[in-house]
């Protein structure tokens, strides 16, 4: 009998504890989903 399930559960919790790295999205994709406009508005305020 292996402890595979326990090991995977332990690893899952370790992954949940660490902050996720933001995914890199190309500008064209950001423009398509409207994210670029929001980023531009945020940059204009600052």
C-alpha positions as CSV (number, residue, x, y, z in Angstrom):
1,X,0.0,0.0,0.0
2,X,1.5,3.4,-1.0
3,X,1.1,6.8,0.5
4,X,0.5,8.4,-2.9
5,X,-2.8,10.0,-1.9
6,X,-1.3,11.5,1.2
7,X,1.7,12.8,-0.7
8,X,-0.5,14.5,-3.4
9,X,-2.7,16.1,-0.7
10,X,0.4,17.4,1.1
11,X,1.8,18.8,-2.2
12,X,-1.6,20.4,-3.1
13,X,-1.6,22.3,0.2
14,X,2.0,23.4,-0.3
15,X,1.0,24.8,-3.7
16,X,-2.0,26.6,-2.2
17,X,0.2,28.2,0.4
18,X,2.5,29.8,-2.1
19,X,1.3,32.9,-4.1
20,X,0.6,32.3,-7.7
21,X,2.7,34.0,-10.4
22,X,0.6,36.1,-12.7
23,X,0.3,34.7,-16.2
24,X,1.9,36.7,-19.0
25,X,-0.8,37.8,-21.5
26,X,0.1,39.4,-24.8
27,X,-1.2,42.9,-25.5
28,X,-3.5,41.7,-28.3
29,X,-5.2,39.2,-26.0
30,X,-5.6,41.9,-23.3
31,X,-7.2,44.2,-25.9
32,X,-9.6,41.5,-27.0
33,X,-10.9,40.9,-23.5
34,X,-11.0,44.6,-22.4
35,X,-8.2,44.2,-19.9
36,X,-5.9,46.7,-21.6
37,X,-8.4,49.5,-21.3
38,X,-8.7,48.9,-17.6
39,X,-4.9,48.9,-17.2
40,X,-4.7,52.2,-19.2
41,X,-7.3,53.8,-17.0
42,X,-5.4,52.6,-13.9
43,X,-2.1,54.0,-15.2
44,X,-3.7,57.3,-16.0
45,X,-4.8,57.8,-12.4
46,X,-1.3,57.2,-11.0
